[in-house]
């Protein structure tokens, strides 16, 4: 498993434990570029998670999509090895939004 795959697996396990609805969109060349890795809803709040590993940075296309989601009222998070354990707390913040 890739380092980013390990981050995604931890995030998915956390979301499953919390009972969040989520999916991982695959564009396969047919969708819009830059779509976040995980899209979901928890306690009525729409969220988008972009997973990175090894100090990876978001691309300009990813930044554009994350901004569009945030501007539409969704919550966006960039998750990596150093903050993956904080996802439940971040979702708690989303519940109070």
KAHU-V913027 format. One line per field, one symbol per residue. ss: DSSP state (H for helix, E for strand, L for the rest). phi: phi as a letter, one per 20 degrees, with the letter a starting at -180 (. if undefined). burial: 1 if it has 16 or more other C-alpha atoms within 10 Angstrom, else 0. Layout:
ss = ???
phi = ???
burial = ???
This chain:
ss = LLHHHHHHHHHHHHHHHHLLEEELLLLLLLLLLLLLLEEEEELLEEEEEEELLLLLLLLHHHHHHHHHHHHLLLEEEEELLLLHHHHHHHHHHHHHL
phi = .fgffffgfffffffffemfebbdfdelndeefnfffcdabclndfccddecblmfdfefffgffffffffeoeddcddbgfcffeggfffffffef
burial = 0001011101110110000101000000000001111111110011111111100001000110110011000111111110010010001001000
